[in-house]
Amino acid sequence: MTFFHSIRTRLTLWYTAWLGATLLAFGAISYFVTRQVLIENLDRSLHSEVKWVNEFIEPKAKKVRLKRAAVRELQELKKSASTSTPTEAELKATEEELKAAEERAEVDEMWNHTLLTPRRHFIQILDRNNDLLYKSPNLAKSQITFDDIPYGNVHVETVQIPELQFLRLAVMQNDYVKIFVAFPLEPVTEVLDSLFANFAIIAPIALLLSIIGGWFLAHKSLKPVDALTRAAREITAQNLSRRLPAYNVDDEIGRLTAQFNDMIGRLQASFSQVRQFSADASHELRTPLTIMRGEIEVALRGQKLNEQTRTLLESIHDELVRLSNIVESLMSLVKSDSGTPVFNFQEISLTQIIEQIVTDARLLAERKSISVTVGPLDQISVNGDATRLRQLFLNLVDNAVKYTPQNGSIGFSVHRNNGNAVIRVQDTGMGIRRKDLGKIFDRFYRGDHTRDGEHSGSGLGLSIAKWIVESHHGTIEVTSRERKGSTFTVTLPLATNNH
């Protein structure tokens, strides 16, 4: 199982991706909501400032006109008291002096307001002729320009002044003046930049923690699955009495475990019935087959049989021998499945067994003129059952002779390799098709080219060979090329004192 095919990995990645998307959405929403709130608060502040300036300027303008009327009245009183008539120039000078004094008072009050305001507001006031009446000191030589100024209402918009960069500007005009109040957007930008920087730091840390936490949670959640996998891997046809570890928790894993255990129980019952049937059938067939073989052998020893009858009886005898071998093989396999001990392990000379097998192989190969060659035969001992090992190699030799054409060859070799005995049986036969290589050790499996009369068999020989090898804690492998031959390699552990 590759890393990215693991459910644990996929759950962690999905959890991290979902959290990353959530953080991204949360960050974007937070950024835009914060920006909107800051702009709205700034706009409310600018509205209030414009209203204050308007409320301050408009009454003052009205008040100036009332003072001019009071000056005329004062001059009339002075005229009646001194019997001197002021000239028009004197009256005009007096009015201008009083107006200047009034404007200075207004400017002073605006100046004081600007100094006392802790915010960085820019204030600019123009008269109806667009002449500058007042601007706050922080504007210096800059001047705010904006054309579309509403009457009586406050309009707020973002503008760019070359010397002042971006400003949030609130404007309005009344019957006397045009009012400009602005605030730089730099503080708002700084707050948003700080928010973005904090998010850029926090988000990767949160994602890293989510990967670690997600992996830990997935590991804890799927830990029972690992235990079930290990237990299920150990359950085979030979130990169906075992069960998966049960969980008392009524969750998905607990219910799945219960269902698997029920399924294993049903399989155990089915396997037991099949094994019992195979054992009973093999046992019942063994006796009549033995009787028939004996009777035919007795008949063949008679001298009065004609040639046709003798040929028929020999053919029947051969088939009975084949059936007897199949029954014996079935009995061996039934015992292996049931776990009944059928091996007598002891230290034996593997080299002597191979030498005996070579002798038998030459007898079997003689009728097809097949040559049997022997490579290096190291003196090797193994812990095993001599009878079963002889059966193993006889099955391999029987296959080699059966599928090797006339004048072919069969070779044997035995050598040590890393504490194991390696035995090779090589032939120059028809080979095994690639599609059959993974199935030749299955019970009753026979390739298409083995179903003809010349190469007929039960399909149990290699299955029994594999069972014998695995019972000796070894392995059996095959390499083959069609029309080139096959090589069976048996690896068995050496005896302890033979390393």
C-alpha positions as CSV (number, residue, x, y, z in Angstrom):
1,M,0.0,0.0,0.0
2,T,1.5,3.3,-1.1
3,F,1.6,6.3,1.1
4,F,-1.0,8.3,-0.8
5,H,-3.4,5.3,-1.1
6,S,-3.7,5.1,2.7
7,I,-7.0,6.1,4.2
8,R,-5.1,7.8,7.0
9,T,-3.2,10.0,4.5
10,R,-6.3,10.9,2.5
11,L,-8.3,11.8,5.6
12,T,-5.4,14.0,6.8
13,L,-5.1,15.7,3.4
14,W,-8.9,16.2,3.1
15,Y,-9.0,17.6,6.6
16,T,-6.1,19.9,5.9
17,A,-7.5,21.0,2.6
18,W,-10.9,21.8,4.2
19,L,-9.3,23.7,7.0
20,G,-7.1,25.6,4.6
21,A,-10.1,26.6,2.5
22,T,-11.9,27.6,5.7
23,L,-9.0,29.7,6.9
24,L,-8.7,31.3,3.4
25,A,-12.4,32.2,3.4
26,F,-12.3,33.4,7.0
27,G,-9.2,35.6,6.2
28,A,-10.8,37.1,3.1
29,I,-14.0,37.8,4.9
30,S,-12.2,39.2,7.9
31,Y,-10.1,41.4,5.7
32,F,-13.0,42.9,3.8
33,V,-15.3,43.2,6.8
34,T,-12.5,45.0,8.8
35,R,-11.8,47.3,5.8
36,Q,-15.5,48.1,5.5
37,V,-15.9,48.8,9.3
38,L,-12.8,51.0,9.3
39,I,-14.1,53.0,6.3
40,E,-17.6,53.3,7.8
41,N,-16.1,54.6,11.1
42,L,-13.9,57.0,9.2
43,D,-16.9,58.2,7.1
44,R,-18.9,58.8,10.3
45,S,-16.0,60.8,11.7
46,L,-15.7,62.9,8.6
47,H,-19.5,63.5,8.6
48,S,-19.3,64.7,12.2
49,E,-16.3,67.0,11.3
50,V,-18.0,68.5,8.3
51,K,-21.2,69.1,10.4
52,W,-19.2,70.8,13.1
53,V,-17.4,73.1,10.6
54,N,-20.7,73.9,8.9
55,E,-22.4,74.7,12.2
56,F,-19.5,76.9,13.2
57,I,-19.1,78.8,9.9
58,E,-22.8,79.6,9.0
59,P,-23.8,81.4,12.3
60,K,-20.6,83.4,12.2
61,A,-21.3,84.6,8.7
62,K,-24.8,85.8,9.8
63,K,-23.3,87.4,12.8
64,V,-20.9,89.5,10.8
65,R,-23.8,91.2,9.0
66,L,-25.5,92.0,12.2
67,K,-22.4,93.7,13.5
68,R,-22.2,95.9,10.5
69,A,-25.7,97.3,11.2
70,A,-24.6,97.8,14.8
71,V,-21.6,99.8,13.6
72,R,-23.8,102.2,11.6
73,E,-26.0,102.6,14.6
74,L,-22.9,103.4,16.7
75,Q,-21.7,105.9,14.2
76,E,-25.1,107.6,14.2
77,L,-24.9,107.9,18.0
78,K,-21.4,109.4,17.8
79,K,-22.6,111.9,15.2
80,S,-25.5,113.1,17.4
81,A,-23.2,113.4,20.4
82,S,-20.3,115.3,18.6
83,T,-22.3,117.0,16.0
84,S,-19.7,115.8,13.6
85,T,-20.7,113.7,10.6
86,P,-18.4,110.8,9.7
87,T,-17.4,110.5,6.2
88,E,-18.3,107.5,4.0
89,A,-14.6,106.5,3.9
90,E,-14.4,106.5,7.7
91,L,-17.5,104.4,7.9
92,K,-16.2,101.9,5.4
93,A,-12.8,101.6,7.1
94,T,-14.5,101.0,10.4
95,E,-16.6,98.2,8.9
96,E,-13.6,96.5,7.2
97,E,-11.7,96.7,10.5
98,L,-14.5,95.1,12.4
99,K,-14.9,92.4,9.7
100,A,-11.2,91.6,9.8
101,A,-11.4,91.3,13.5
102,E,-14.4,89.0,13.2
103,E,-12.6,86.8,10.6
104,R,-9.5,86.7,12.8
105,A,-11.6,85.5,15.7
106,E,-13.1,82.8,13.5
107,V,-9.7,81.7,12.2
108,D,-8.3,81.6,15.7
109,E,-11.2,79.4,16.8
110,M,-10.7,77.1,13.8
111,W,-7.0,77.0,14.5
112,N,-7.6,76.1,18.1
113,H,-10.0,73.4,17.1
114,T,-7.5,71.9,14.6
115,L,-4.7,71.9,17.2
116,L,-6.9,70.3,19.9
117,T,-8.2,67.6,17.6
118,P,-6.1,64.5,18.1
119,R,-6.9,63.1,14.6
120,R,-5.1,63.9,11.4
121,H,-7.9,65.8,9.7
122,F,-7.3,68.1,6.8
123,I,-9.7,71.1,6.8
124,Q,-10.1,73.5,3.9
125,I,-12.8,76.2,3.5
126,L,-13.5,78.2,0.3
127,D,-15.9,81.0,-0.3
128,R,-18.5,81.0,-3.0
129,N,-15.9,82.5,-5.4
130,N,-13.5,79.5,-4.6
131,D,-11.2,81.8,-2.8
132,L,-9.4,80.2,0.1
133,L,-10.8,81.3,3.5
134,Y,-9.0,78.7,5.7
135,K,-7.0,75.6,5.6
136,S,-5.4,73.5,8.4
137,P,-1.7,73.9,8.9
138,N,-1.0,70.2,8.1
139,L,-2.0,70.9,4.5
140,A,1.0,73.1,4.1
141,K,1.2,74.2,0.5
142,S,-1.2,71.5,-0.7
143,Q,-4.7,72.2,-1.7
144,I,-7.7,69.9,-2.0
145,T,-9.6,70.1,-5.2
146,F,-13.0,68.5,-5.9
147,D,-15.6,69.7,-8.3
148,D,-18.9,67.9,-7.7
149,I,-19.8,69.3,-4.2
150,P,-23.4,68.7,-3.1
151,Y,-25.4,71.5,-1.5
152,G,-26.5,71.0,2.0
153,N,-25.5,67.3,2.0
154,V,-22.2,65.6,2.9
155,H,-20.6,63.6,0.1
156,V,-17.7,61.2,0.9
157,E,-15.3,59.8,-1.6
158,T,-11.7,58.6,-1.9
159,V,-9.4,61.0,-3.8
160,Q,-5.7,61.1,-4.5
161,I,-3.6,64.2,-3.9
162,P,-0.1,64.0,-5.3
163,E,1.6,65.4,-2.1
164,L,-0.8,63.6,0.3
165,Q,-1.4,60.3,-1.5
166,F,-4.9,58.8,-0.9
167,L,-7.4,60.6,1.2
168,R,-10.9,59.9,2.3
169,L,-12.7,63.3,1.5
170,A,-16.0,64.6,2.9
171,V,-17.4,67.8,1.1
172,M,-20.5,70.1,1.3
173,Q,-21.4,73.7,0.6
174,N,-23.9,76.1,2.0
175,D,-24.9,79.7,1.1
176,Y,-21.6,81.1,2.2
177,V,-18.7,78.5,1.9
178,K,-17.5,75.2,0.5
179,I,-16.2,72.9,3.2
180,F,-13.5,70.2,2.7
181,V,-12.6,67.7,5.4
182,A,-10.2,64.8,4.6
183,F,-8.4,62.1,6.4
184,P,-5.4,60.0,5.1
185,L,-6.1,56.3,4.3
186,E,-2.6,55.3,5.4
187,P,-3.7,54.4,9.0
188,V,-6.5,52.2,7.5
189,T,-4.0,50.6,5.1
190,E,-1.6,50.0,8.0
191,V,-4.3,48.2,10.0
192,L,-5.2,46.0,7.0
193,D,-1.6,45.3,6.2
194,S,-1.0,44.3,9.8
195,L,-4.1,42.0,9.7
196,F,-2.9,40.4,6.5
197,A,0.6,39.9,7.9
198,N,-0.7,38.3,11.0
199,F,-2.9,36.0,9.0
200,A,0.0,35.1,6.7
201,I,1.9,34.0,9.8
202,I,-0.9,32.3,11.6
203,A,-2.5,30.4,8.7
204,P,0.6,28.2,7.8
205,I,1.1,27.4,11.5
206,A,-2.6,26.5,11.8
207,L,-2.3,24.3,8.7
208,L,0.9,22.6,10.0
209,L,-0.9,21.9,13.4
210,S,-3.9,20.6,11.5
211,I,-1.7,18.1,9.5
212,I,-0.1,16.9,12.8
213,G,-3.5,16.8,14.6
214,G,-5.3,15.3,11.6
215,W,-2.7,12.5,11.3
216,F,-2.9,11.8,15.0
217,L,-6.7,11.7,15.0
218,A,-6.7,9.5,11.9
219,H,-4.1,7.2,13.4
220,K,-6.1,6.9,16.6
221,S,-9.4,6.3,14.7
222,L,-7.9,3.8,12.3
223,K,-5.8,1.9,14.8
224,P,-8.4,-0.8,15.3
225,V,-8.4,-1.3,11.5
226,D,-4.7,-2.0,11.6
227,A,-5.3,-4.6,14.3
228,L,-8.1,-6.1,12.3
229,T,-5.9,-6.2,9.2
230,R,-3.1,-8.1,11.1
231,A,-5.5,-10.5,12.5
232,A,-7.3,-11.1,9.2
233,R,-3.9,-11.7,7.5
234,E,-3.2,-14.6,9.9
235,I,-6.5,-16.3,9.3
236,T,-6.1,-19.0,6.6
237,A,-8.0,-22.1,5.6
238,Q,-6.1,-24.0,8.2
239,N,-7.1,-21.9,11.2
240,L,-10.6,-20.7,10.4
241,S,-11.5,-21.2,14.1
242,R,-9.7,-17.9,14.8
243,R,-11.7,-14.7,14.9
244,L,-11.0,-11.0,14.5
245,P,-10.7,-9.1,17.8
246,A,-14.1,-8.0,18.9
247,Y,-14.9,-4.4,19.9
248,N,-17.7,-3.8,22.3
249,V,-18.3,-0.3,20.9
250,D,-21.4,-0.1,18.7
251,D,-19.7,1.9,15.9
252,E,-18.9,1.2,12.3
253,I,-15.7,-0.8,13.1
254,G,-17.5,-2.8,15.8
255,R,-20.3,-3.7,13.4
256,L,-17.9,-4.5,10.6
257,T,-15.9,-6.8,12.9
258,A,-19.0,-8.6,14.0
259,Q,-20.1,-9.2,10.3
260,F,-16.6,-10.4,9.4
261,N,-16.6,-12.9,12.3
262,D,-20.0,-14.2,11.2
263,M,-18.7,-14.6,7.7
264,I,-15.6,-16.5,8.9
265,G,-17.9,-18.7,10.9
266,R,-19.9,-19.6,7.9
267,L,-16.8,-20.2,5.9
268,Q,-15.5,-22.5,8.6
269,A,-18.6,-24.5,8.5
270,S,-18.4,-24.8,4.7
271,F,-14.8,-25.8,4.7
272,S,-15.4,-28.4,7.4
273,Q,-18.1,-30.0,5.3
274,V,-15.9,-30.0,2.2
275,R,-13.0,-31.5,4.1
276,Q,-15.2,-34.1,5.7
277,F,-16.6,-35.0,2.3
278,S,-13.2,-35.3,0.7
279,A,-11.9,-37.4,3.6
280,D,-14.9,-39.7,3.5
281,A,-14.8,-40.0,-0.3
282,S,-11.1,-40.7,-0.3
283,H,-11.4,-43.3,2.4
284,E,-14.4,-45.0,0.7
285,L,-12.6,-45.1,-2.7
286,R,-9.3,-46.4,-1.4
287,T,-10.6,-49.9,-0.5
288,P,-12.5,-50.8,-3.8
289,L,-9.6,-49.3,-5.9
290,T,-7.1,-51.5,-4.1
291,I,-9.3,-54.6,-4.5
292,M,-9.8,-53.9,-8.3
293,R,-6.1,-53.3,-8.8
294,G,-5.3,-56.6,-7.0
295,E,-7.8,-58.6,-9.0
296,I,-6.6,-57.2,-12.3
297,E,-3.0,-57.9,-11.4
298,V,-3.9,-61.5,-10.6
299,A,-5.7,-61.8,-13.9
300,L,-2.8,-60.4,-15.8
301,R,-0.5,-63.1,-14.3
302,G,-2.7,-65.7,-16.0
303,Q,-1.4,-67.4,-19.2
304,K,-4.7,-68.0,-20.9
305,L,-5.6,-64.4,-21.7
306,N,-5.7,-63.5,-25.4
307,E,-3.8,-60.3,-26.5
308,Q,-6.9,-58.1,-26.8
309,T,-8.1,-58.9,-23.3
310,R,-4.6,-58.4,-21.8
311,T,-4.3,-55.0,-23.5
312,L,-7.7,-54.0,-22.1
313,L,-6.8,-55.1,-18.6
314,E,-3.5,-53.3,-18.7
315,S,-5.2,-50.1,-19.7
316,I,-7.7,-50.5,-16.9
317,H,-4.9,-51.3,-14.5
318,D,-3.1,-48.0,-15.5
319,E,-6.2,-46.0,-14.9
320,L,-6.8,-47.6,-11.5
321,V,-3.2,-46.8,-10.5
322,R,-3.8,-43.2,-11.5
323,L,-7.1,-43.1,-9.5
324,S,-5.3,-44.6,-6.5
325,N,-2.6,-41.9,-6.8
326,I,-5.3,-39.2,-6.9
327,V,-7.1,-40.6,-3.9
328,E,-3.8,-40.8,-1.9
329,S,-3.1,-37.2,-2.9
330,L,-6.5,-36.1,-1.8
331,M,-6.0,-37.8,1.5
332,S,-2.7,-36.0,2.0
333,L,-4.3,-32.6,1.2
334,V,-7.2,-33.3,3.5
335,K,-4.8,-34.0,6.3
336,S,-2.9,-30.8,5.6
337,D,-6.0,-28.8,5.7
338,S,-7.2,-30.3,8.9
339,G,-3.9,-29.7,10.6
340,T,-3.4,-33.4,11.3
341,P,0.4,-34.1,11.7
342,V,1.6,-36.1,8.7
343,F,5.3,-35.3,8.9
344,N,8.1,-37.0,10.8
345,F,10.9,-34.4,11.0
346,Q,14.5,-35.4,11.6
347,E,17.9,-34.5,10.2
348,I,18.4,-36.2,6.9
349,S,20.8,-36.1,4.0
350,L,19.2,-34.1,1.2
351,T,22.0,-35.1,-1.2
352,Q,21.2,-38.8,-0.8
353,I,17.6,-38.2,-1.6
354,I,18.5,-36.3,-4.7
355,E,20.8,-39.1,-5.8
356,Q,18.0,-41.6,-5.4
357,I,15.6,-39.3,-7.3
358,V,18.2,-39.0,-10.2
359,T,18.2,-42.8,-10.5
360,D,14.4,-42.9,-10.6
361,A,14.4,-40.0,-13.1
362,R,16.7,-42.0,-15.5
363,L,14.3,-44.9,-15.4
364,L,11.3,-42.8,-16.1
365,A,13.1,-40.9,-18.9
366,E,14.5,-43.9,-20.6
367,R,11.4,-44.6,-22.7
368,K,11.5,-41.1,-24.2
369,S,15.3,-41.1,-24.7
370,I,15.6,-38.1,-22.3
371,S,19.0,-37.5,-20.9
372,V,19.4,-36.8,-17.2
373,T,22.3,-34.7,-16.1
374,V,23.5,-33.9,-12.6
375,G,25.3,-30.6,-11.7
376,P,27.2,-29.9,-8.5
377,L,25.8,-31.9,-5.5
378,D,27.0,-30.4,-2.3
379,Q,26.7,-32.6,0.8
380,I,23.7,-31.0,2.5
381,S,21.5,-32.0,5.4
382,V,18.1,-30.6,6.3
383,N,15.5,-31.1,9.0
384,G,12.6,-32.8,7.2
385,D,10.5,-35.8,6.4
386,A,12.4,-38.1,4.0
387,T,9.3,-39.7,2.6
388,R,7.6,-36.4,1.9
389,L,10.7,-34.8,0.4
390,R,11.1,-37.8,-1.9
391,Q,7.4,-37.3,-2.9
392,L,8.1,-33.7,-3.6
393,F,11.0,-34.3,-6.0
394,L,9.3,-37.3,-7.6
395,N,6.4,-35.0,-8.5
396,L,8.8,-32.5,-10.1
397,V,10.6,-35.3,-12.0
398,D,7.3,-36.7,-13.2
399,N,6.2,-33.4,-14.6
400,A,9.6,-32.8,-16.2
401,V,9.5,-36.2,-17.9
402,K,5.9,-35.8,-18.9
403,Y,6.3,-32.4,-20.6
404,T,9.7,-32.9,-22.1
405,P,9.7,-34.2,-25.7
406,Q,11.8,-37.0,-27.1
407,N,15.6,-36.6,-26.9
408,G,15.2,-33.7,-24.4
409,S,17.1,-33.3,-21.2
410,I,16.6,-32.9,-17.5
411,G,19.1,-31.4,-15.1
412,F,19.6,-31.5,-11.3
413,S,21.8,-29.3,-9.0
414,V,22.1,-28.8,-5.2
415,H,24.1,-26.1,-3.5
416,R,24.2,-23.9,-0.4
417,N,23.1,-20.2,-0.4
418,N,22.9,-18.0,2.7
419,G,22.0,-20.8,5.1
420,N,19.6,-22.5,2.7
421,A,19.8,-25.5,0.4
422,V,18.8,-24.6,-3.2
423,I,17.7,-27.5,-5.4
424,R,17.0,-26.9,-9.1
425,V,15.2,-29.2,-11.5
426,Q,15.5,-28.0,-15.1
427,D,14.0,-29.4,-18.3
428,T,13.8,-28.6,-22.0
429,G,10.1,-29.3,-22.3
430,M,7.3,-27.3,-23.7
431,G,7.4,-24.7,-21.0
432,I,4.6,-22.9,-19.2
433,R,2.5,-20.2,-20.6
434,R,2.8,-16.8,-18.9
435,K,-0.9,-16.7,-18.0
436,D,-0.5,-20.1,-16.2
437,L,2.6,-19.3,-14.1
438,G,0.6,-17.9,-11.2
439,K,-1.9,-20.7,-11.2
440,I,0.1,-24.0,-11.6
441,F,0.3,-24.5,-7.8
442,D,-3.5,-24.3,-7.4
443,R,-5.3,-27.5,-6.8
444,F,-6.8,-29.3,-9.9
445,Y,-5.5,-26.5,-12.1
446,R,-4.3,-27.7,-15.5
447,G,-3.3,-25.5,-18.4
448,D,-4.9,-26.0,-21.8
449,H,-2.0,-27.9,-23.2
450,T,-2.1,-30.4,-20.4
451,R,-5.7,-31.6,-21.1
452,D,-4.8,-33.9,-23.9
453,G,-4.4,-37.6,-23.4
454,E,-0.6,-37.6,-23.6
455,H,-0.2,-35.0,-20.8
456,S,-3.2,-35.8,-18.7
457,G,-3.0,-35.5,-15.0
458,S,-4.9,-34.8,-11.8
459,G,-3.6,-31.2,-11.3
460,L,-2.6,-32.1,-7.7
461,G,1.1,-32.9,-8.1
462,L,2.4,-29.3,-7.9
463,S,-0.1,-28.4,-5.2
464,I,1.2,-31.2,-3.0
465,A,4.7,-30.2,-3.8
466,K,4.0,-26.6,-2.6
467,W,2.4,-27.9,0.6
468,I,5.4,-30.1,1.4
469,V,7.9,-27.3,0.8
470,E,5.9,-24.8,2.9
471,S,5.6,-27.4,5.7
472,H,9.4,-27.5,5.7
473,H,9.5,-23.7,6.0
474,G,10.8,-23.4,2.4
475,T,9.8,-21.9,-0.9
476,I,9.2,-23.2,-4.4
477,E,9.5,-21.0,-7.5
478,V,9.3,-21.6,-11.2
479,T,10.7,-19.7,-14.2
480,S,9.7,-20.8,-17.7
481,R,9.7,-19.9,-21.4
482,E,7.3,-21.5,-23.9
483,R,9.1,-24.1,-26.0
484,K,12.3,-23.5,-24.1
485,G,11.7,-25.4,-20.9
486,S,11.1,-24.7,-17.2
487,T,13.2,-24.5,-14.0
488,F,11.7,-25.3,-10.6
489,T,13.8,-24.0,-7.7
490,V,13.2,-25.4,-4.2
491,T,14.7,-23.6,-1.2
492,L,14.9,-25.4,2.2
493,P,16.6,-24.2,5.4
494,L,19.7,-26.2,6.3
495,A,20.0,-28.3,9.4
496,T,21.4,-26.4,12.4
497,N,24.8,-28.1,12.4
498,N,25.1,-28.0,8.6
499,H,25.4,-24.2,8.2
